[in-house]
Amino acid sequence: DLLALPPVRFIRRPQWRAGAAVVDEPVMVRGPVVSRITRFTPGVVRHEVTIRTRDGLLVGARWLAGRPRAFDSWWTGRDLALVGRVEIDELDPDEVTAEPPPDAEPVQVAPDPAAGAPLRPQVILYEPEPVGVDGRGSGLLACYDREGIDDRSMRDIVARALQVVLGAIHDTLPSPIIEHHRLLPLDEALRDAHFPANSTGRGRARLAFEELFLLQLGVALRTGRGRLGRGVHHRALHSYLGQIEQQHGITLDDGQELAFSEIRRDLVRSTPMVRLLQGEVGAGKGLVALMTAIVVVENRTQVAMVCPDGLTAERRFLFAEPLLRSVGISPLLVGERLGHAQADAIRRGEANIVFGTADLLKDEREWKRLGLVVVEERDHYGTVRPADLHGRNPRPDLLVMTTAPIPASLVFSVFGEFDLSTVPRQGRTRAVPRVVSSAQRGEAYAQVRAQIERGHQAYVVFPVAEGRDLLGPEDARRFAEALRSELLPGARLAVYSSAMSREDRLRVFDDFRHRRIDVLVSTTYIEDAPAVDNATAMVVEHADKHSLIRLHRLRGHLHHGTCYMVLGDPPNADGVKLVDLAAQESDGYRLAEIDLQVRGLQALLGDRACEAPELRWADPPQDRALLLRAREEAFALVKADPELRRYRGLARAVNERWGEWLGEAVATEPPPHTGKSRPRRRRRRRRRR
């Protein structure tokens, strides 16, 4: 446990040279040893060593508090590095050394070749610290920031522990993996991680690889067990897709087609599909998921489209309904309460694709033949897990779709059981972001008015907190009236609010899509609705109250034009930083990692926050390439040896680490070999007649 505690950071002390000013700060002195001696005086044992720097300066080091580590190995001529405070030597030349006791070690003094007398150091370091395990380190000093113990004491404890275990520690990783990836052996990696020879970080990388490998090995073992079930076999039928392409001109780009082909390969297998579909905002993931649902329905099975909330289900239904009905598919939108007629339609199989929330999966008896579950994740991840579908026979395929990129640490930990498909954003333009102060709000709306006069449309979006509108419907109507009378005279405005009835919301958005409304004032989520190409402006009111990812999604929802991010009055300081970041950074994957740091695991995962392991050495965002290599090796190993029969030590290691992370054992440890061979079967001799 001590050696598994990683340093928080490293510092490097400046190297002191002859003629430099003496400062009250630790410096590093390096050079070959010219003398090593132990002096004994009444009640005091003093250890001394003298080294000669490159510029010929003699530096003496003295310890009164105890023997420094590795003191016995500092022979004459060996290179030594020490860190301490420099003092000018003012010793009495007639200083006398007491006679050592009989059991003391021999005193060693390197004579000065020129003078024939013991060397007298010109500079003294009192109680310096050896650099590295034995004084031959590079100069990087680890800082642990542990409460109750200073960093120097911690380094000394770690160094002495390394001296004990070096050469005797068992390596967990199989040797072929170590050789293939050119990794350091475990003992060398531990030494380099705490006392690095240089700044390449090979030791930390080796320990991070092992940590990620054990994580992915457990995921691979769980995945293999989780897919041992009878799934729904789907044929690759494309009749409906061909009709939609001919009637509506909807086709997939290259990135969407690649992800769709990966999904189709899963559908034709007899084992259940468990796949995560992610990509940048506006990449077209929703269309890929809808095409997947159409293929499944053509195989005469049903699809559950699980949305984050009822409003999102409405908007998905609004976009999909005309496409589905044009080829004879019956979609159904259900609310919080499932009516008797709706339940009967699902039970009879008359409803082919059902849009709703996670409540759709509560009662397995409501479905005639459920073949696919499509889950859309927005603010919280882990709504539906593969284990939630284990009770169904046959098990439906599971496709989870995220509205924005998710952090790499969650992709390969919480979603580690999922195969991954990524849809790149190809050839799609983005809106130009512009951060606007409250005093400049009028200028922003003047630009919006100019766009409306050219025949375009615009959004005005208010913040949402914990899924609830911060602006009530009455306040929203008064705001819309104020816009119409003051800033946007003559414009046709309408309010889109979660407090409205479903029929009113559908009517308002349909009017906006068909250009019967110029400005849509939305107090709720609008960014997951079908994009309106004629909209060229968006005003995000109180932008400093929006989350980082929502700002990114709002900007991505507007395919062209300008996104005005208007700050509140007075603005929130932390919120302003996020607004500036959302305006400057266009990489959603980078923003996802920052959002994880800002919001924390609990906000992203809720009850599943405990499923994200706390890694010691690995940093998934930084070690993404390392994580992919570890995942590839882990899954290949489990494929070749599903029960790790040839790797008993590895099975114990993965169980120990997963027990620490999630409190569960994922590998079946084979019984230890007792050394007793099976009794040989006696052959009966045939009697001669």
MIKOL-97063 format. One record per residue (C-alpha): x, y, z; residue in one letter. Coordinates in steps of 0.05 Angstrom, whole numbers, padded with zeros to 5 digits, always signed. Example, Ala and Ser with C-alpha at 12.3 -4.5 7.8 and 13.67 -1.06 7.14 Angstrom:
BEGIN
+00246-00090+00156A
+00273-00021+00143S
//
This chain:
BEGIN
+00000+00000+00000D
+00058+00047+00014L
+00090+00038-00054L
+00022+00041-00088A
+00012+00112-00062L
+00030+00158-00122P
+00064+00225-00114P
+00021+00285-00124V
+00074+00324-00162R
+00150+00330-00170F
+00197+00388-00157I
+00268+00400-00179R
+00318+00438-00137R
+00368+00484-00172P
+00439+00459-00177Q
+00489+00499-00136W
+00555+00519-00168R
+00618+00552-00143A
+00613+00627-00136G
+00538+00626-00130A
+00506+00666-00074A
+00486+00628-00012V
+00411+00627-00006V
+00366+00601+00048D
+00334+00551+00001E
+00350+00478-00012P
+00396+00467-00071V
+00424+00405-00105M
+00498+00388-00105V
+00525+00331-00148R
+00593+00300-00158G
+00638+00240-00144P
+00652+00219-00072V
+00723+00235-00049V
+00715+00215+00024S
+00666+00181+00071R
+00677+00181+00145I
+00640+00168+00211T
+00663+00208+00271R
+00650+00188+00343F
+00648+00239+00398T
+00620+00232+00468P
+00545+00223+00459G
+00547+00240+00384V
+00558+00199+00322V
+00569+00242+00260R
+00567+00216+00189H
+00605+00256+00137E
+00617+00252+00063V
+00655+00298+00016T
+00642+00305-00058I
+00676+00344-00113R
+00631+00382-00161T
+00646+00392-00235R
+00677+00460-00223D
+00725+00430-00171G
+00689+00454-00109L
+00693+00409-00048L
+00626+00402-00013V
+00619+00367+00053G
+00555+00336+00080A
+00543+00321+00154R
+00488+00282+00190W
+00478+00284+00265L
+00406+00258+00267A
+00423+00189+00242G
+00455+00150+00186R
+00427+00170+00118P
+00399+00116+00074R
+00449+00080+00029A
+00508+00111+00067F
+00547+00046+00065D
+00544+00045-00012S
+00576+00113-00022W
+00646+00089-00040W
+00701+00134-00065T
+00691+00154-00138G
+00617+00140-00140R
+00571+00196-00165D
+00527+00224-00110L
+00472+00277-00109A
+00448+00312-00046L
+00396+00366-00032V
+00403+00414+00027G
+00418+00484+00049R
+00489+00510+00035V
+00532+00539+00090E
+00604+00564+00087I
+00652+00521+00128D
+00680+00557+00190E
+00707+00496+00228L
+00767+00497+00274D
+00826+00466+00237P
+00850+00434+00301D
+00784+00396+00310E
+00798+00328+00341V
+00760+00265+00328T
+00745+00219+00387A
+00767+00147+00386E
+00710+00103+00359P
+00684+00044+00398P
+00712-00025+00381P
+00650-00048+00343D
+00646+00015+00299A
+00659+00011+00224E
+00727+00030+00198P
+00737+00104+00184V
+00751+00117+00110Q
+00784+00181+00088V
+00805+00197+00017A
+00871+00236+00021P
+00884+00297-00021D
+00936+00276-00072P
+00969+00344-00073A
+00973+00361+00001A
+00977+00291+00029G
+00927+00311+00083A
+00853+00298+00093P
+00809+00339+00047L
+00776+00399+00079R
+00709+00417+00047P
+00697+00490+00028Q
+00621+00486+00032V
+00578+00448+00082I
+00508+00417+00075L
+00478+00399+00142Y
+00429+00341+00143E
+00420+00339+00067P
+00374+00289+00033E
+00401+00238-00016P
+00370+00245-00084V
+00336+00181-00107G
+00335+00115-00071V
+00410+00113-00060D
+00434+00182-00077G
+00441+00172-00152R
+00374+00203-00172G
+00360+00253-00228S
+00340+00310-00182G
+00264+00302-00186L
+00236+00301-00115L
+00167+00270-00103A
+00115+00309-00063C
+00060+00268-00030Y
+00022+00322+00009D
+00003+00273+00064R
-00026+00301+00128E
+00017+00290+00189G
+00082+00274+00152I
+00128+00318+00112D
+00150+00301+00042D
+00222+00288+00060R
+00203+00237+00113S
+00155+00205+00064M
+00209+00200+00011R
+00256+00168+00061D
+00204+00116+00082I
+00188+00099+00009V
+00261+00094-00009A
+00276+00046+00048R
+00215+00004+00029A
+00240+00001-00043L
+00308-00023-00019Q
+00274-00081+00016V
+00228-00104-00041V
+00272-00090-00102L
+00285-00156-00138G
+00236-00194-00094A
+00169-00168-00118I
+00124-00211-00162H
+00102-00180-00228D
+00028-00185-00241T
+00028-00173-00316L
+00043-00233-00361P
+00113-00228-00391S
+00088-00229-00464P
+00048-00165-00451I
+00108-00132-00417I
+00153-00149-00475E
+00103-00130-00529H
+00090-00060-00500H
+00162-00051-00476R
+00141-00039-00405L
+00187-00034-00345L
+00187-00093-00296P
+00145-00079-00235L
+00203-00065-00186D
+00237-00018-00235E
+00171+00016-00249A
+00158+00028-00175L
+00227+00057-00167R
+00220+00103-00227D
+00150+00124-00206A
+00174+00150-00139H
+00246+00169-00158F
+00244+00180-00233P
+00309+00177-00272A
+00282+00230-00321N
+00217+00265-00339S
+00192+00212-00388T
+00148+00180-00335G
+00160+00108-00357R
+00149+00082-00287G
+00082+00117-00278R
+00061+00095-00348A
+00076+00023-00331R
+00036+00025-00266L
-00021+00062-00301A
-00022+00009-00356F
-00027-00046-00303E
-00083-00009-00267E
-00122+00001-00332L
-00108-00070-00354F
-00137-00099-00289L
-00197-00053-00296L
-00210-00075-00368Q
-00196-00147-00351L
-00252-00145-00300G
-00297-00111-00351V
-00281-00165-00402A
-00297-00220-00352L
-00363-00187-00334R
-00379-00175-00407T
-00367-00247-00425G
-00415-00271-00370R
-00467-00216-00386G
-00473-00237-00459R
-00485-00310-00443L
-00559-00305-00460G
-00605-00316-00519R
-00615-00252-00557G
-00662-00233-00613V
-00635-00251-00681H
-00649-00197-00733H
-00639-00203-00807R
-00607-00146-00846A
-00670-00120-00880L
-00669-00053-00916H
-00736-00047-00950S
-00762+00007-00903Y
-00697+00045-00906L
-00698+00045-00981G
-00769+00073-00981Q
-00750+00129-00932I
-00690+00148-00975E
-00733+00152-01037Q
-00791+00189-01006Q
-00754+00237-00959H
-00683+00239-00988G
-00653+00221-00920I
-00585+00187-00925T
-00527+00175-00877L
-00459+00206-00886D
-00395+00165-00883D
-00387+00171-00807G
-00459+00152-00794Q
-00456+00095-00843E
-00394+00066-00808L
-00429+00067-00740A
-00492+00038-00771F
-00454-00019-00803S
-00424-00037-00735E
-00493-00038-00705I
-00521-00081-00761R
-00467-00133-00750R
-00489-00138-00677D
-00563-00144-00696L
-00553-00206-00739V
-00518-00243-00682R
-00557-00288-00635S
-00523-00257-00574T
-00551-00192-00546P
-00521-00127-00571M
-00493-00080-00518V
-00467-00018-00553R
-00453+00055-00537L
-00463+00105-00592L
-00429+00171-00580Q
-00402+00230-00619G
-00398+00305-00624E
-00460+00349-00618V
-00497+00351-00684G
-00462+00290-00713A
-00528+00255-00728G
-00529+00201-00674K
-00605+00205-00668G
-00614+00188-00741L
-00569+00127-00735V
-00610+00104-00675A
-00675+00114-00713L
-00650+00075-00773M
-00630+00019-00726T
-00701+00018-00697A
-00731+00014-00767I
-00688-00047-00785V
-00711-00081-00720V
-00785-00066-00734V
-00779-00095-00804E
-00760-00160-00768N
-00828-00158-00733R
-00802-00140-00665T
-00815-00078-00622Q
-00770-00021-00602V
-00770+00020-00537A
-00742+00090-00546M
-00722+00111-00475V
-00712+00186-00469C
-00687+00228-00410P
-00756+00259-00398D
-00825+00265-00429G
-00808+00329-00466L
-00750+00297-00502T
-00794+00238-00520A
-00844+00287-00550E
-00791+00320-00593R
-00763+00253-00617R
-00832+00229-00633F
-00848+00294-00670L
-00788+00284-00716F
-00797+00209-00726A
-00872+00203-00735E
-00879+00226-00807P
-00820+00183-00829L
-00846+00121-00794L
-00917+00127-00817R
-00895+00137-00889S
-00870+00064-00890V
-00926+00035-00848G
-00893+00035-00780I
-00938+00052-00721S
-00903+00097-00669P
-00932+00110-00600L
-00917+00166-00551L
-00932+00151-00478V
-00931+00197-00419G
-00917+00185-00345E
-00980+00142-00339R
-00992+00087-00388L
-01065+00085-00410G
-01103+00021-00419H
-01108+00030-00494A
-01033+00044-00500Q
-01016-00016-00457A
-01061-00060-00499D
-01028-00034-00564A
-00959-00051-00536I
-00982-00119-00511R
-01013-00138-00578R
-00953-00113-00617G
-00993-00060-00653E
-00945-00006-00629A
-00879-00018-00665N
-00836+00038-00635I
-00855+00066-00567V
-00827+00134-00544F
-00825+00147-00470G
-00781+00147-00408T
-00747+00091-00369A
-00816+00072-00341D
-00826+00034-00407L
-00783-00022-00381L
-00815-00031-00313K
-00862-00087-00331D
-00837-00140-00380E
-00907-00168-00391R
-00928-00105-00429E
-00889-00123-00491W
-00907-00175-00543K
-00836-00183-00570R
-00786-00130-00549L
-00725-00132-00596G
-00687-00067-00583L
-00680-00016-00527V
-00651+00052-00549V
-00632+00095-00489V
-00616+00169-00496E
-00571+00197-00441E
-00566+00272-00430R
-00547+00299-00361D
-00541+00234-00323H
-00510+00169-00347Y
-00528+00098-00331G
-00604+00102-00338T
-00610+00031-00365V
-00557-00021-00354R
-00548-00089-00388P
-00565-00122-00322A
-00634-00089-00324D
-00652-00132-00384L
-00627-00199-00358H
-00697-00220-00336G
-00725-00218-00407R
-00723-00279-00451N
-00701-00269-00504P
-00659-00209-00484R
-00669-00148-00528P
-00610-00112-00558D
-00587-00049-00521L
-00563+00014-00555L
-00544+00073-00511V
-00537+00141-00544M
-00507+00204-00513T
-00527+00273-00535T
-00456+00299-00524A
-00387+00266-00516P
-00376+00234-00448I
-00310+00231-00410P
-00263+00175-00429A
-00260+00152-00357S
-00334+00137-00360L
-00332+00105-00429V
-00284+00051-00406F
-00308+00043-00334S
-00383+00054-00325V
-00394+00036-00399F
-00337-00014-00401G
-00385-00071-00418E
-00407-00035-00481F
-00378-00039-00550D
-00364+00031-00575L
-00386+00066-00639S
-00367+00138-00652T
-00400+00184-00702V
-00353+00240-00725P
-00379+00308-00743R
-00367+00311-00818Q
-00379+00372-00861G
-00425+00406-00811R
-00413+00479-00795T
-00421+00509-00725R
-00452+00573-00702A
-00403+00628-00685V
-00404+00640-00609P
-00405+00710-00580R
-00404+00727-00506V
-00447+00788-00492V
-00453+00827-00427S
-00520+00847-00399S
-00509+00919-00422A
-00499+00894-00494Q
-00563+00854-00496R
-00596+00906-00541G
-00541+00899-00593E
-00550+00824-00595A
-00624+00830-00606Y
-00611+00882-00660A
-00572+00829-00698Q
-00628+00779-00687V
-00678+00829-00715R
-00635+00838-00777A
-00636+00762-00788Q
-00711+00760-00781I
-00719+00816-00832E
-00679+00773-00881R
-00730+00717-00872G
-00692+00675-00821H
-00713+00651-00752Q
-00683+00653-00682A
-00684+00619-00614Y
-00685+00652-00546V
-00665+00602-00492V
-00670+00606-00416F
-00632+00562-00366P
-00658+00497-00336V
-00639+00472-00266A
-00647+00399-00246E
-00695+00388-00304G
-00741+00446-00282R
-00754+00511-00318D
-00725+00571-00281L
-00773+00617-00317L
-00847+00605-00306G
-00898+00607-00363P
-00928+00674-00343E
-00859+00706-00337D
-00841+00677-00404A
-00902+00707-00437R
-00888+00775-00407R
-00816+00770-00432F
-00841+00752-00502A
-00888+00811-00502E
-00831+00857-00481A
-00788+00831-00537L
-00844+00841-00587R
-00857+00913-00565S
-00786+00936-00553E
-00730+00896-00585L
-00764+00855-00639L
-00823+00896-00664P
-00865+00860-00716G
-00835+00792-00703A
-00879+00732-00692R
-00861+00702-00624L
-00885+00641-00586A
-00866+00609-00519V
-00844+00537-00513Y
-00849+00514-00440S
-00853+00449-00401S
-00913+00477-00364A
-00954+00477-00428M
-00998+00419-00449S
-00968+00368-00496R
-01015+00389-00552E
-00995+00462-00545D
-00921+00445-00545R
-00928+00402-00608L
-00968+00456-00642R
-00919+00512-00625V
-00858+00473-00648F
-00893+00450-00711D
-00909+00524-00726D
-00836+00541-00716F
-00813+00486-00762R
-00860+00510-00817H
-00839+00583-00809R
-00905+00607-00781R
-00865+00633-00721I
-00802+00676-00725D
-00775+00671-00654V
-00783+00612-00607L
-00775+00631-00534V
-00757+00567-00499S
-00755+00560-00423T
-00738+00486-00426T
-00693+00439-00466Y
-00696+00454-00540I
-00628+00430-00563E
-00649+00357-00573D
-00707+00377-00618A
-00702+00370-00693P
-00657+00424-00721A
-00690+00480-00761V
-00643+00499-00818D
-00675+00567-00827N
-00656+00588-00756A
-00592+00629-00759T
-00590+00662-00690A
-00595+00641-00618M
-00596+00684-00556V
-00577+00645-00493V
-00604+00686-00435E
-00567+00683-00368H
-00513+00641-00401A
-00473+00640-00336D
-00528+00597-00305K
-00524+00542-00358H
-00480+00481-00351S
-00418+00476-00394L
-00443+00418-00435I
-00511+00450-00447R
-00478+00512-00474L
-00439+00468-00521H
-00502+00431-00542R
-00540+00495-00554L
-00484+00521-00598R
-00482+00456-00636G
-00558+00456-00646H
-00551+00518-00689L
-00517+00494-00752H
-00499+00564-00777H
-00505+00635-00756G
-00488+00666-00688T
-00500+00642-00617C
-00503+00702-00569Y
-00487+00681-00497M
-00516+00737-00455V
-00490+00742-00383L
-00534+00758-00324G
-00533+00822-00284D
-00492+00815-00242P
-00457+00755-00274P
-00436+00694-00235N
-00359+00692-00233A
-00354+00616-00239D
-00407+00615-00292G
-00371+00668-00334V
-00310+00623-00336K
-00352+00566-00364L
-00384+00612-00415V
-00316+00636-00439D
-00292+00564-00443L
-00354+00542-00482A
-00342+00600-00531A
-00268+00586-00540Q
-00267+00510-00541E
-00303+00472-00596S
-00278+00402-00578D
-00335+00368-00542G
-00290+00312-00516Y
-00246+00363-00482R
-00306+00399-00453L
-00334+00333-00427A
-00271+00322-00385E
-00275+00393-00358I
-00349+00383-00343D
-00332+00321-00303L
-00282+00361-00261Q
-00333+00417-00250V
-00395+00376-00235R
-00364+00313-00205G
-00382+00240-00213L
-00443+00244-00168Q
-00476+00295-00213A
-00462+00254-00276L
-00477+00185-00250L
-00523+00194-00191G
-00531+00127-00156D
-00480+00096-00203R
-00423+00142-00181A
-00394+00085-00140C
-00383+00046-00205E
-00329+00094-00228A
-00265+00067-00197P
-00216+00114-00163E
-00152+00101-00201L
-00085+00115-00168R
-00036+00120-00225W
-00078+00125-00288A
-00112+00188-00313D
-00160+00165-00369P
-00164+00232-00405P
-00088+00237-00407Q
-00076+00162-00417D
-00129+00150-00470R
-00080+00114-00517A
-00054+00073-00458L
-00126+00055-00439L
-00142+00031-00509L
-00080-00014-00510R
-00097-00042-00441A
-00169-00055-00463R
-00146-00091-00526E
-00098-00136-00487E
-00149-00151-00433A
-00204-00171-00481F
-00156-00213-00523A
-00132-00249-00460L
-00203-00265-00437V
-00221-00289-00507K
-00163-00338-00506A
-00172-00358-00433D
-00243-00340-00409P
-00231-00365-00338E
-00157-00345-00331L
-00137-00417-00317R
-00066-00404-00339R
-00061-00339-00298Y
-00079-00355-00226R
-00039-00296-00200G
-00073-00250-00249L
-00141-00275-00227A
-00124-00260-00154R
-00098-00191-00173A
-00160-00172-00212V
-00205-00196-00156N
-00165-00157-00105E
-00167-00093-00146R
-00241-00100-00164W
-00257-00114-00091G
-00223-00049-00074E
-00260-00011-00129W
-00329-00040-00129L
-00330-00092-00074G
-00339-00152-00120E
-00298-00209-00148A
-00301-00217-00223V
-00253-00275-00236A
-00261-00347-00215T
-00197-00365-00180E
-00177-00437-00197P
-00159-00481-00137P
-00084-00483-00122P
-00045-00542-00150H
-00033-00593-00094T
+00023-00630-00130G
-00015-00695-00128K
-00025-00728-00195S
-00087-00766-00214R
-00082-00841-00200P
-00065-00880-00261R
-00116-00927-00287R
-00096-00999-00280R
-00100-01041-00342R
-00128-01109-00334R
-00087-01166-00361R
-00124-01213-00406R
-00118-01285-00384R
-00091-01333-00434R
-00136-01391-00448R
//
